[in-house]
Structures are given as structure tokens and as C-alpha cells.
Amino acid sequence: MTDDERNLALQALQEIARHERECGERYGEVVAELKELRNLTTKHAERWERLAWLVIGTVLSTGIVAWSKLL
């Protein structure tokens, strides 16, 4: 192996290491962002579920009262 080949191989290894480091950092950022999105989605779903139960309860209560008035 000549010095040029060895230097080229070392340069390639350094580039691979740099690329791995950058990808690792990006992966960590993406995982953190996905966890935050999951938390936000869960909170959003809970809020809409409460609203849905409120609407269902109101409709049922109104229906029961209207039905009892008709009897």
C-alpha cells in the first residue's frame, strides 16, 4: 500500500466518522422531537375526547328532557 492510498483511506475513514457523528446528532434531535409530538398529540386527543363527552352528554340530556316533556 502506497502512502497516497493510505492517506486516501485515512481521509475516507475521517469522513465516515464525521458523517456518523452528524447522523447521530440528527437522530437524537429527531427522537426528542418525536417524543414531544407524541406528548402534544396525546394532550390534544384528551382535550377532544372531553369535548366529545360534553357534547354527547348535552345531546342525551336534552333528548331525555324533551322526551319526558312529550309524555
PDB file of N, CA, C and O in Angstrom:
ATOM      1  N   MET A   1       0.846  -1.168   0.000  1.00  0.00           N
ATOM      2  CA  MET A   1       0.000   0.000   0.000  1.00  0.00           C
ATOM      3  C   MET A   1       0.895   1.235   0.000  1.00  0.00           C
ATOM      4  O   MET A   1       1.797   1.367   0.826  1.00  0.00           O
ATOM      5  N   THR A   2       0.629   2.120  -0.930  1.00  0.00           N
ATOM      6  CA  THR A   2       1.444   3.329  -1.025  1.00  0.00           C
ATOM      7  C   THR A   2       0.939   4.369  -0.032  1.00  0.00           C
ATOM      8  O   THR A   2      -0.136   4.233   0.553  1.00  0.00           O
ATOM      9  N   ASP A   3       1.749   5.411   0.138  1.00  0.00           N
ATOM     10  CA  ASP A   3       1.361   6.489   1.063  1.00  0.00           C
ATOM     11  C   ASP A   3       0.110   7.212   0.578  1.00  0.00           C
ATOM     12  O   ASP A   3      -0.733   7.612   1.382  1.00  0.00           O
ATOM     13  N   ASP A   4      -0.009   7.380  -0.741  1.00  0.00           N
ATOM     14  CA  ASP A   4      -1.207   8.032  -1.273  1.00  0.00           C
ATOM     15  C   ASP A   4      -2.464   7.218  -0.978  1.00  0.00           C
ATOM     16  O   ASP A   4      -3.497   7.773  -0.604  1.00  0.00           O
ATOM     17  N   GLU A   5      -2.371   5.917  -1.148  1.00  0.00           N
ATOM     18  CA  GLU A   5      -3.516   5.044  -0.867  1.00  0.00           C
ATOM     19  C   GLU A   5      -3.864   5.079   0.621  1.00  0.00           C
ATOM     20  O   GLU A   5      -5.033   5.137   1.004  1.00  0.00           O
ATOM     21  N   ARG A   6      -2.821   5.041   1.444  1.00  0.00           N
ATOM     22  CA  ARG A   6      -3.034   5.068   2.895  1.00  0.00           C
ATOM     23  C   ARG A   6      -3.688   6.391   3.316  1.00  0.00           C
ATOM     24  O   ARG A   6      -4.618   6.395   4.122  1.00  0.00           O
ATOM     25  N   ASN A   7      -3.202   7.505   2.772  1.00  0.00           N
ATOM     26  CA  ASN A   7      -3.771   8.810   3.098  1.00  0.00           C
ATOM     27  C   ASN A   7      -5.228   8.914   2.628  1.00  0.00           C
ATOM     28  O   ASN A   7      -6.079   9.472   3.321  1.00  0.00           O
ATOM     29  N   LEU A   8      -5.490   8.376   1.460  1.00  0.00           N
ATOM     30  CA  LEU A   8      -6.852   8.382   0.933  1.00  0.00           C
ATOM     31  C   LEU A   8      -7.771   7.549   1.833  1.00  0.00           C
ATOM     32  O   LEU A   8      -8.901   7.947   2.117  1.00  0.00           O
ATOM     33  N   ALA A   9      -7.280   6.402   2.271  1.00  0.00           N
ATOM     34  CA  ALA A   9      -8.073   5.545   3.164  1.00  0.00           C
ATOM     35  C   ALA A   9      -8.318   6.240   4.501  1.00  0.00           C
ATOM     36  O   ALA A   9      -9.429   6.178   5.026  1.00  0.00           O
ATOM     37  N   LEU A  10      -7.315   6.892   5.056  1.00  0.00           N
ATOM     38  CA  LEU A  10      -7.475   7.616   6.317  1.00  0.00           C
ATOM     39  C   LEU A  10      -8.454   8.775   6.162  1.00  0.00           C
ATOM     40  O   LEU A  10      -9.271   9.021   7.050  1.00  0.00           O
ATOM     41  N   GLN A  11      -8.376   9.476   5.056  1.00  0.00           N
ATOM     42  CA  GLN A  11      -9.298  10.572   4.792  1.00  0.00           C
ATOM     43  C   GLN A  11     -10.733  10.050   4.687  1.00  0.00           C
ATOM     44  O   GLN A  11     -11.666  10.673   5.193  1.00  0.00           O
ATOM     45  N   ALA A  12     -10.899   8.901   4.023  1.00  0.00           N
ATOM     46  CA  ALA A  12     -12.224   8.297   3.899  1.00  0.00           C
ATOM     47  C   ALA A  12     -12.758   7.904   5.279  1.00  0.00           C
ATOM     48  O   ALA A  12     -13.935   8.123   5.568  1.00  0.00           O
ATOM     49  N   LEU A  13     -11.919   7.334   6.121  1.00  0.00           N
ATOM     50  CA  LEU A  13     -12.337   6.962   7.479  1.00  0.00           C
ATOM     51  C   LEU A  13     -12.742   8.188   8.289  1.00  0.00           C
ATOM     52  O   LEU A  13     -13.702   8.136   9.057  1.00  0.00           O
ATOM     53  N   GLN A  14     -12.025   9.277   8.124  1.00  0.00           N
ATOM     54  CA  GLN A  14     -12.366  10.504   8.840  1.00  0.00           C
ATOM     55  C   GLN A  14     -13.722  11.051   8.364  1.00  0.00           C
ATOM     56  O   GLN A  14     -14.538  11.515   9.161  1.00  0.00           O
ATOM     57  N   GLU A  15     -13.935  10.984   7.063  1.00  0.00           N
ATOM     58  CA  GLU A  15     -15.217  11.446   6.515  1.00  0.00           C
ATOM     59  C   GLU A  15     -16.369  10.561   7.009  1.00  0.00           C
ATOM     60  O   GLU A  15     -17.451  11.056   7.326  1.00  0.00           O
ATOM     61  N   ILE A  16     -16.124   9.267   7.068  1.00  0.00           N
ATOM     62  CA  ILE A  16     -17.143   8.341   7.574  1.00  0.00           C
ATOM     63  C   ILE A  16     -17.435   8.641   9.042  1.00  0.00           C
ATOM     64  O   ILE A  16     -18.596   8.649   9.451  1.00  0.00           O
ATOM     65  N   ALA A  17     -16.407   8.885   9.829  1.00  0.00           N
ATOM     66  CA  ALA A  17     -16.600   9.200  11.254  1.00  0.00           C
ATOM     67  C   ALA A  17     -17.375  10.508  11.418  1.00  0.00           C
ATOM     68  O   ALA A  17     -18.254  10.604  12.273  1.00  0.00           O
ATOM     69  N   ARG A  18     -17.055  11.506  10.608  1.00  0.00           N
ATOM     70  CA  ARG A  18     -17.771  12.780  10.666  1.00  0.00           C
ATOM     71  C   ARG A  18     -19.240  12.585  10.305  1.00  0.00           C
ATOM     72  O   ARG A  18     -20.132  13.132  10.953  1.00  0.00           O
ATOM     73  N   HIS A  19     -19.472  11.802   9.267  1.00  0.00           N
ATOM     74  CA  HIS A  19     -20.837  11.533   8.836  1.00  0.00           C
ATOM     75  C   HIS A  19     -21.617  10.795   9.929  1.00  0.00           C
ATOM     76  O   HIS A  19     -22.768  11.136  10.204  1.00  0.00           O
ATOM     77  N   GLU A  20     -21.009   9.805  10.542  1.00  0.00           N
ATOM     78  CA  GLU A  20     -21.658   9.060  11.627  1.00  0.00           C
ATOM     79  C   GLU A  20     -21.999   9.983  12.793  1.00  0.00           C
ATOM     80  O   GLU A  20     -23.078   9.873  13.374  1.00  0.00           O
ATOM     81  N   ARG A  21     -21.102  10.880  13.134  1.00  0.00           N
ATOM     82  CA  ARG A  21     -21.332  11.815  14.232  1.00  0.00           C
ATOM     83  C   ARG A  21     -22.511  12.744  13.914  1.00  0.00           C
ATOM     84  O   ARG A  21     -23.381  12.957  14.759  1.00  0.00           O
ATOM     85  N   GLU A  22     -22.538  13.293  12.698  1.00  0.00           N
ATOM     86  CA  GLU A  22     -23.638  14.170  12.292  1.00  0.00           C
ATOM     87  C   GLU A  22     -24.977  13.427  12.290  1.00  0.00           C
ATOM     88  O   GLU A  22     -25.988  13.965  12.742  1.00  0.00           O
ATOM     89  N   CYS A  23     -24.982  12.213  11.789  1.00  0.00           N
ATOM     90  CA  CYS A  23     -26.220  11.432  11.751  1.00  0.00           C
ATOM     91  C   CYS A  23     -26.690  11.097  13.171  1.00  0.00           C
ATOM     92  O   CYS A  23     -27.888  11.108  13.454  1.00  0.00           O
ATOM     93  N   GLY A  24     -25.753  10.804  14.043  1.00  0.00           N
ATOM     94  CA  GLY A  24     -26.109  10.525  15.434  1.00  0.00           C
ATOM     95  C   GLY A  24     -26.741  11.728  16.113  1.00  0.00           C
ATOM     96  O   GLY A  24     -27.710  11.590  16.860  1.00  0.00           O
ATOM     97  N   GLU A  25     -26.191  12.914  15.852  1.00  0.00           N
ATOM     98  CA  GLU A  25     -26.757  14.138  16.426  1.00  0.00           C
ATOM     99  C   GLU A  25     -28.156  14.392  15.882  1.00  0.00           C
ATOM    100  O   GLU A  25     -29.069  14.725  16.637  1.00  0.00           O
ATOM    101  N   ARG A  26     -28.322  14.237  14.579  1.00  0.00           N
ATOM    102  CA  ARG A  26     -29.640  14.448  13.970  1.00  0.00           C
ATOM    103  C   ARG A  26     -30.649  13.437  14.497  1.00  0.00           C
ATOM    104  O   ARG A  26     -31.804  13.781  14.747  1.00  0.00           O
ATOM    105  N   TYR A  27     -30.217  12.193  14.665  1.00  0.00           N
ATOM    106  CA  TYR A  27     -31.105  11.156  15.174  1.00  0.00           C
ATOM    107  C   TYR A  27     -31.583  11.514  16.580  1.00  0.00           C
ATOM    108  O   TYR A  27     -32.762  11.355  16.898  1.00  0.00           O
ATOM    109  N   GLY A  28     -30.677  11.991  17.410  1.00  0.00           N
ATOM    110  CA  GLY A  28     -31.057  12.401  18.757  1.00  0.00           C
ATOM    111  C   GLY A  28     -32.070  13.536  18.744  1.00  0.00           C
ATOM    112  O   GLY A  28     -33.021  13.530  19.525  1.00  0.00           O
ATOM    113  N   GLU A  29     -31.872  14.505  17.864  1.00  0.00           N
ATOM    114  CA  GLU A  29     -32.818  15.621  17.748  1.00  0.00           C
ATOM    115  C   GLU A  29     -34.188  15.140  17.279  1.00  0.00           C
ATOM    116  O   GLU A  29     -35.216  15.588  17.786  1.00  0.00           O
ATOM    117  N   VAL A  30     -34.197  14.236  16.318  1.00  0.00           N
ATOM    118  CA  VAL A  30     -35.459  13.726  15.777  1.00  0.00           C
ATOM    119  C   VAL A  30     -36.212  12.921  16.837  1.00  0.00           C
ATOM    120  O   VAL A  30     -37.431  13.043  16.958  1.00  0.00           O
ATOM    121  N   VAL A  31     -35.500  12.111  17.594  1.00  0.00           N
ATOM    122  CA  VAL A  31     -36.149  11.326  18.638  1.00  0.00           C
ATOM    123  C   VAL A  31     -36.777  12.243  19.678  1.00  0.00           C
ATOM    124  O   VAL A  31     -37.902  12.001  20.115  1.00  0.00           O
ATOM    125  N   ALA A  32     -36.072  13.283  20.076  1.00  0.00           N
ATOM    126  CA  ALA A  32     -36.616  14.236  21.050  1.00  0.00           C
ATOM    127  C   ALA A  32     -37.849  14.934  20.485  1.00  0.00           C
ATOM    128  O   ALA A  32     -38.837  15.120  21.196  1.00  0.00           O
ATOM    129  N   GLU A  33     -37.800  15.315  19.224  1.00  0.00           N
ATOM    130  CA  GLU A  33     -38.939  15.989  18.604  1.00  0.00           C
ATOM    131  C   GLU A  33     -40.138  15.050  18.494  1.00  0.00           C
ATOM    132  O   GLU A  33     -41.274  15.470  18.713  1.00  0.00           O
ATOM    133  N   LEU A  34     -39.893  13.782  18.155  1.00  0.00           N
ATOM    134  CA  LEU A  34     -40.990  12.823  18.065  1.00  0.00           C
ATOM    135  C   LEU A  34     -41.637  12.585  19.425  1.00  0.00           C
ATOM    136  O   LEU A  34     -42.856  12.441  19.511  1.00  0.00           O
ATOM    137  N   LYS A  35     -40.838  12.541  20.486  1.00  0.00           N
ATOM    138  CA  LYS A  35     -41.399  12.383  21.831  1.00  0.00           C
ATOM    139  C   LYS A  35     -42.279  13.572  22.184  1.00  0.00           C
ATOM    140  O   LYS A  35     -43.355  13.400  22.758  1.00  0.00           O
ATOM    141  N   GLU A  36     -41.831  14.775  21.846  1.00  0.00           N
ATOM    142  CA  GLU A  36     -42.624  15.972  22.118  1.00  0.00           C
ATOM    143  C   GLU A  36     -43.917  15.956  21.306  1.00  0.00           C
ATOM    144  O   GLU A  36     -44.974  16.320  21.822  1.00  0.00           O
ATOM    145  N   LEU A  37     -43.846  15.539  20.043  1.00  0.00           N
ATOM    146  CA  LEU A  37     -45.048  15.443  19.217  1.00  0.00           C
ATOM    147  C   LEU A  37     -46.030  14.422  19.775  1.00  0.00           C
ATOM    148  O   LEU A  37     -47.241  14.637  19.747  1.00  0.00           O
ATOM    149  N   ARG A  38     -45.506  13.313  20.280  1.00  0.00           N
ATOM    150  CA  ARG A  38     -46.372  12.294  20.874  1.00  0.00           C
ATOM    151  C   ARG A  38     -47.091  12.862  22.098  1.00  0.00           C
ATOM    152  O   ARG A  38     -48.288  12.633  22.274  1.00  0.00           O
ATOM    153  N   ASN A  39     -46.371  13.599  22.942  1.00  0.00           N
ATOM    154  CA  ASN A  39     -46.991  14.209  24.121  1.00  0.00           C
ATOM    155  C   ASN A  39     -48.057  15.223  23.718  1.00  0.00           C
ATOM    156  O   ASN A  39     -49.144  15.247  24.297  1.00  0.00           O
ATOM    157  N   LEU A  40     -47.752  16.056  22.732  1.00  0.00           N
ATOM    158  CA  LEU A  40     -48.723  17.038  22.269  1.00  0.00           C
ATOM    159  C   LEU A  40     -49.959  16.381  21.669  1.00  0.00           C
ATOM    160  O   LEU A  40     -51.080  16.836  21.895  1.00  0.00           O
ATOM    161  N   THR A  41     -49.757  15.317  20.909  1.00  0.00           N
ATOM    162  CA  THR A  41     -50.867  14.599  20.305  1.00  0.00           C
ATOM    163  C   THR A  41     -51.749  13.964  21.371  1.00  0.00           C
ATOM    164  O   THR A  41     -52.975  13.982  21.254  1.00  0.00           O
ATOM    165  N   THR A  42     -51.143  13.410  22.396  1.00  0.00           N
ATOM    166  CA  THR A  42     -51.910  12.804  23.485  1.00  0.00           C
ATOM    167  C   THR A  42     -52.741  13.853  24.208  1.00  0.00           C
ATOM    168  O   THR A  42     -53.917  13.626  24.491  1.00  0.00           O
ATOM    169  N   LYS A  43     -52.143  14.996  24.510  1.00  0.00           N
ATOM    170  CA  LYS A  43     -52.884  16.066  25.175  1.00  0.00           C
ATOM    171  C   LYS A  43     -54.033  16.566  24.299  1.00  0.00           C
ATOM    172  O   LYS A  43     -55.134  16.818  24.787  1.00  0.00           O
ATOM    173  N   HIS A  44     -53.759  16.705  22.999  1.00  0.00           N
ATOM    174  CA  HIS A  44     -54.776  17.170  22.067  1.00  0.00           C
ATOM    175  C   HIS A  44     -55.940  16.169  22.012  1.00  0.00           C
ATOM    176  O   HIS A  44     -57.106  16.565  22.014  1.00  0.00           O
ATOM    177  N   ALA A  45     -55.617  14.878  21.964  1.00  0.00           N
ATOM    178  CA  ALA A  45     -56.654  13.847  21.904  1.00  0.00           C
ATOM    179  C   ALA A  45     -57.491  13.849  23.180  1.00  0.00           C
ATOM    180  O   ALA A  45     -58.710  13.690  23.117  1.00  0.00           O
ATOM    181  N   GLU A  46     -56.858  14.024  24.328  1.00  0.00           N
ATOM    182  CA  GLU A  46     -57.597  14.073  25.589  1.00  0.00           C
ATOM    183  C   GLU A  46     -58.563  15.251  25.603  1.00  0.00           C
ATOM    184  O   GLU A  46     -59.698  15.122  26.061  1.00  0.00           O
ATOM    185  N   ARG A  47     -58.123  16.381  25.109  1.00  0.00           N
ATOM    186  CA  ARG A  47     -58.973  17.564  25.071  1.00  0.00           C
ATOM    187  C   ARG A  47     -60.199  17.326  24.184  1.00  0.00           C
ATOM    188  O   ARG A  47     -61.319  17.669  24.565  1.00  0.00           O
ATOM    189  N   TRP A  48     -59.989  16.744  23.013  1.00  0.00           N
ATOM    190  CA  TRP A  48     -61.101  16.490  22.111  1.00  0.00           C
ATOM    191  C   TRP A  48     -62.020  15.406  22.660  1.00  0.00           C
ATOM    192  O   TRP A  48     -63.228  15.442  22.425  1.00  0.00           O
ATOM    193  N   GLU A  49     -61.465  14.450  23.384  1.00  0.00           N
ATOM    194  CA  GLU A  49     -62.296  13.412  23.980  1.00  0.00           C
ATOM    195  C   GLU A  49     -63.218  14.014  25.043  1.00  0.00           C
ATOM    196  O   GLU A  49     -64.394  13.658  25.118  1.00  0.00           O
ATOM    197  N   ARG A  50     -62.690  14.920  25.859  1.00  0.00           N
ATOM    198  CA  ARG A  50     -63.523  15.602  26.846  1.00  0.00           C
ATOM    199  C   ARG A  50     -64.639  16.388  26.165  1.00  0.00           C
ATOM    200  O   ARG A  50     -65.786  16.364  26.613  1.00  0.00           O
ATOM    201  N   LEU A  51     -64.302  17.078  25.095  1.00  0.00           N
ATOM    202  CA  LEU A  51     -65.312  17.845  24.361  1.00  0.00           C
ATOM    203  C   LEU A  51     -66.367  16.916  23.771  1.00  0.00           C
ATOM    204  O   LEU A  51     -67.556  17.232  23.801  1.00  0.00           O
ATOM    205  N   ALA A  52     -65.952  15.794  23.244  1.00  0.00           N
ATOM    206  CA  ALA A  52     -66.901  14.838  22.675  1.00  0.00           C
ATOM    207  C   ALA A  52     -67.864  14.334  23.750  1.00  0.00           C
ATOM    208  O   ALA A  52     -69.068  14.243  23.510  1.00  0.00           O
ATOM    209  N   TRP A  53     -67.340  14.005  24.936  1.00  0.00           N
ATOM    210  CA  TRP A  53     -68.217  13.543  26.012  1.00  0.00           C
ATOM    211  C   TRP A  53     -69.166  14.651  26.467  1.00  0.00           C
ATOM    212  O   TRP A  53     -70.312  14.377  26.824  1.00  0.00           O
ATOM    213  N   LEU A  54     -68.706  15.873  26.458  1.00  0.00           N
ATOM    214  CA  LEU A  54     -69.571  17.000  26.811  1.00  0.00           C
ATOM    215  C   LEU A  54     -70.719  17.130  25.808  1.00  0.00           C
ATOM    216  O   LEU A  54     -71.872  17.323  26.194  1.00  0.00           O
ATOM    217  N   VAL A  55     -70.396  17.023  24.536  1.00  0.00           N
ATOM    218  CA  VAL A  55     -71.426  17.108  23.500  1.00  0.00           C
ATOM    219  C   VAL A  55     -72.400  15.934  23.621  1.00  0.00           C
ATOM    220  O   VAL A  55     -73.613  16.128  23.542  1.00  0.00           O
ATOM    221  N   ILE A  56     -71.883  14.733  23.809  1.00  0.00           N
ATOM    222  CA  ILE A  56     -72.745  13.555  23.944  1.00  0.00           C
ATOM    223  C   ILE A  56     -73.653  13.702  25.162  1.00  0.00           C
ATOM    224  O   ILE A  56     -74.851  13.427  25.085  1.00  0.00           O
ATOM    225  N   GLY A  57     -73.086  14.131  26.278  1.00  0.00           N
ATOM    226  CA  GLY A  57     -73.895  14.324  27.483  1.00  0.00           C
ATOM    227  C   GLY A  57     -74.966  15.369  27.294  1.00  0.00           C
ATOM    228  O   GLY A  57     -76.093  15.189  27.755  1.00  0.00           O
ATOM    229  N   THR A  58     -74.642  16.452  26.629  1.00  0.00           N
ATOM    230  CA  THR A  58     -75.616  17.520  26.379  1.00  0.00           C
ATOM    231  C   THR A  58     -76.734  17.036  25.474  1.00  0.00           C
ATOM    232  O   THR A  58     -77.908  17.296  25.737  1.00  0.00           O
ATOM    233  N   VAL A  59     -76.377  16.336  24.414  1.00  0.00           N
ATOM    234  CA  VAL A  59     -77.385  15.826  23.489  1.00  0.00           C
ATOM    235  C   VAL A  59     -78.290  14.814  24.186  1.00  0.00           C
ATOM    236  O   VAL A  59     -79.509  14.853  24.016  1.00  0.00           O
ATOM    237  N   LEU A  60     -77.704  13.912  24.966  1.00  0.00           N
ATOM    238  CA  LEU A  60     -78.511  12.920  25.678  1.00  0.00           C
ATOM    239  C   LEU A  60     -79.422  13.589  26.708  1.00  0.00           C
ATOM    240  O   LEU A  60     -80.602  13.252  26.807  1.00  0.00           O
ATOM    241  N   SER A  61     -78.883  14.522  27.462  1.00  0.00           N
ATOM    242  CA  SER A  61     -79.692  15.223  28.466  1.00  0.00           C
ATOM    243  C   SER A  61     -80.843  15.968  27.805  1.00  0.00           C
ATOM    244  O   SER A  61     -81.980  15.909  28.273  1.00  0.00           O
ATOM    245  N   THR A  62     -80.548  16.660  26.729  1.00  0.00           N
ATOM    246  CA  THR A  62     -81.580  17.395  26.013  1.00  0.00           C
ATOM    247  C   THR A  62     -82.624  16.441  25.453  1.00  0.00           C
ATOM    248  O   THR A  62     -83.820  16.728  25.508  1.00  0.00           O
ATOM    249  N   GLY A  63     -82.192  15.335  24.927  1.00  0.00           N
ATOM    250  CA  GLY A  63     -83.118  14.337  24.384  1.00  0.00           C
ATOM    251  C   GLY A  63     -84.012  13.746  25.456  1.00  0.00           C
ATOM    252  O   GLY A  63     -85.211  13.573  25.242  1.00  0.00           O
ATOM    253  N   ILE A  64     -83.438  13.436  26.606  1.00  0.00           N
ATOM    254  CA  ILE A  64     -84.220  12.861  27.704  1.00  0.00           C
ATOM    255  C   ILE A  64     -85.243  13.870  28.216  1.00  0.00           C
ATOM    256  O   ILE A  64     -86.397  13.514  28.458  1.00  0.00           O
ATOM    257  N   VAL A  65     -84.829  15.126  28.380  1.00  0.00           N
ATOM    258  CA  VAL A  65     -85.746  16.163  28.844  1.00  0.00           C
ATOM    259  C   VAL A  65     -86.864  16.380  27.822  1.00  0.00           C
ATOM    260  O   VAL A  65     -88.031  16.492  28.197  1.00  0.00           O
ATOM    261  N   ALA A  66     -86.519  16.440  26.557  1.00  0.00           N
ATOM    262  CA  ALA A  66     -87.528  16.645  25.508  1.00  0.00           C
ATOM    263  C   ALA A  66     -88.488  15.464  25.461  1.00  0.00           C
ATOM    264  O   ALA A  66     -89.693  15.656  25.299  1.00  0.00           O
ATOM    265  N   TRP A  67     -87.978  14.259  25.600  1.00  0.00           N
ATOM    266  CA  TRP A  67     -88.823  13.062  25.574  1.00  0.00           C
ATOM    267  C   TRP A  67     -89.754  13.042  26.783  1.00  0.00           C
ATOM    268  O   TRP A  67     -90.925  12.687  26.653  1.00  0.00           O
ATOM    269  N   SER A  68     -89.242  13.423  27.970  1.00  0.00           N
ATOM    270  CA  SER A  68     -90.090  13.422  29.160  1.00  0.00           C
ATOM    271  C   SER A  68     -91.179  14.500  29.067  1.00  0.00           C
ATOM    272  O   SER A  68     -92.269  14.302  29.604  1.00  0.00           O
ATOM    273  N   LYS A  69     -90.923  15.605  28.417  1.00  0.00           N
ATOM    274  CA  LYS A  69     -91.917  16.665  28.239  1.00  0.00           C
ATOM    275  C   LYS A  69     -93.039  16.205  27.304  1.00  0.00           C
ATOM    276  O   LYS A  69     -94.193  16.604  27.465  1.00  0.00           O
ATOM    277  N   LEU A  70     -92.693  15.374  26.339  1.00  0.00           N
ATOM    278  CA  LEU A  70     -93.686  14.879  25.383  1.00  0.00           C
ATOM    279  C   LEU A  70     -94.624  13.859  26.017  1.00  0.00           C
ATOM    280  O   LEU A  70     -95.746  13.671  25.547  1.00  0.00           O
ATOM    281  N   LEU A  71     -94.178  13.210  27.066  1.00  0.00           N
ATOM    282  CA  LEU A  71     -95.034  12.199  27.714  1.00  0.00           C
ATOM    283  C   LEU A  71     -95.956  12.904  28.612  1.00  0.00           C
ATOM    284  O   LEU A  71     -96.779  12.271  29.273  1.00  0.00           O
TER     285      LEU A  71
END
